[in-house]
Amino acid sequence: MAKSKIPGPLERSHLVEKDMDAESASNVADAYLADGRKNEAIDFLAKAGDEAGLQALAEQAVDLGDPFLLASVVRVTGKEPDHATWMRCAEVAQAAGKERYAETARRSAARSES
């Protein structure tokens, strides 16, 4: 697969399930990221062992007020953000008029306190 080629849905599914070397997984992740497809890049960043890339996506999720993207990163890393991080995500979403996103982030913040 060429570096810049983004796999189709079926090919992506097969790639997620099969073993890949870190460089190949990183190349696929980079192709998705270059196309602005952050959620689809997450599994490949994880396969590549790219903790810094996953952390950068988590930070972007907060900056964008996107709790769904943040939750996707949490799914692969197992590193639950603290209450303050979820609340920052909620505040950004609220300021952007994303009510559903803000409410989702607030629910996640409440769960992180318990």
C-alpha positions as CSV (number, residue, x, y, z in Angstrom):
1,M,0.0,0.0,0.0
2,A,1.3,3.4,-0.9
3,K,2.0,5.8,2.0
4,S,-0.7,8.3,0.9
5,K,-3.4,5.8,0.0
6,I,-6.3,5.5,2.4
7,P,-7.7,2.0,2.6
8,G,-11.4,1.5,1.8
9,P,-13.7,0.3,4.6
10,L,-13.3,-3.4,3.9
11,E,-9.5,-3.2,3.6
12,R,-9.4,-1.0,6.7
13,S,-11.3,-3.7,8.6
14,H,-8.8,-6.3,7.5
15,L,-5.8,-4.1,8.4
16,V,-7.2,-3.5,11.9
17,E,-7.5,-7.2,12.5
18,K,-4.1,-8.4,11.1
19,D,-0.7,-8.0,12.5
20,M,1.2,-5.0,11.0
21,D,4.7,-3.8,11.6
22,A,4.9,-0.4,13.3
23,E,6.1,1.4,10.2
24,S,3.2,0.2,8.0
25,A,0.7,1.0,10.8
26,S,2.2,4.5,11.2
27,N,2.0,5.1,7.4
28,V,-1.7,4.2,7.4
29,A,-2.3,6.4,10.4
30,D,-0.4,9.3,8.7
31,A,-2.6,8.9,5.6
32,Y,-5.7,9.1,7.7
33,L,-4.5,12.1,9.6
34,A,-3.4,13.9,6.5
35,D,-7.0,13.5,5.3
36,G,-8.4,14.9,8.6
37,R,-9.8,11.4,9.5
38,K,-8.6,11.3,13.1
39,N,-11.0,8.6,14.4
40,E,-9.9,6.2,11.7
41,A,-6.2,6.9,12.5
42,I,-6.5,5.8,16.2
43,D,-6.3,2.1,15.7
44,F,-3.3,2.4,13.5
45,L,-1.5,4.8,15.9
46,A,-2.1,2.1,18.6
47,K,-0.8,-0.6,16.3
48,A,2.3,1.5,15.7
49,G,2.8,2.0,19.4
50,D,2.7,5.7,18.8
51,E,1.9,7.0,22.4
52,A,2.9,10.5,21.5
53,G,0.5,10.5,18.5
54,L,-2.3,9.2,20.6
55,Q,-1.7,11.8,23.3
56,A,-1.7,14.5,20.6
57,L,-5.0,13.3,19.4
58,A,-6.4,13.3,22.9
59,E,-5.2,16.9,23.3
60,Q,-6.8,17.9,20.0
61,A,-10.0,16.3,21.1
62,V,-10.1,18.5,24.1
63,D,-9.2,21.6,22.1
64,L,-12.0,20.8,19.6
65,G,-14.5,20.0,22.3
66,D,-14.9,16.4,20.9
67,P,-15.6,13.9,23.7
68,F,-16.3,11.2,21.1
69,L,-12.7,11.5,19.7
70,L,-11.3,11.6,23.3
71,A,-13.3,8.5,24.2
72,S,-11.9,6.7,21.2
73,V,-8.4,7.5,22.3
74,V,-9.2,6.3,25.8
75,R,-10.6,3.0,24.3
76,V,-7.2,2.1,22.9
77,T,-4.9,3.6,25.5
78,G,-6.9,2.7,28.6
79,K,-5.8,6.1,30.1
80,E,-8.9,7.8,31.4
81,P,-8.7,11.6,31.5
82,D,-9.3,13.4,34.8
83,H,-12.4,15.3,35.7
84,A,-10.8,18.7,34.7
85,T,-9.9,17.5,31.2
86,W,-13.4,16.3,30.5
87,M,-14.7,19.6,31.8
88,R,-12.4,21.6,29.6
89,C,-13.7,19.5,26.7
90,A,-17.3,20.3,27.7
91,E,-16.6,24.0,28.0
92,V,-15.1,24.1,24.5
93,A,-18.0,22.2,23.1
94,Q,-20.5,24.4,24.9
95,A,-18.7,27.6,23.6
96,A,-18.9,26.2,20.0
97,G,-22.7,25.5,20.4
98,K,-22.2,21.7,20.4
99,E,-24.8,20.9,23.1
100,R,-24.7,17.1,22.6
101,Y,-20.9,17.1,22.8
102,A,-20.9,19.2,25.9
103,E,-23.4,17.0,27.7
104,T,-21.5,13.9,26.7
105,A,-18.2,15.4,28.1
106,R,-20.0,16.5,31.3
107,R,-21.3,12.9,31.8
108,S,-17.8,11.5,31.3
109,A,-16.5,14.1,33.8
110,A,-19.1,13.0,36.4
111,R,-18.0,9.3,35.9
112,S,-14.4,10.2,36.3
113,E,-15.2,11.7,39.8
114,S,-16.7,8.5,41.1
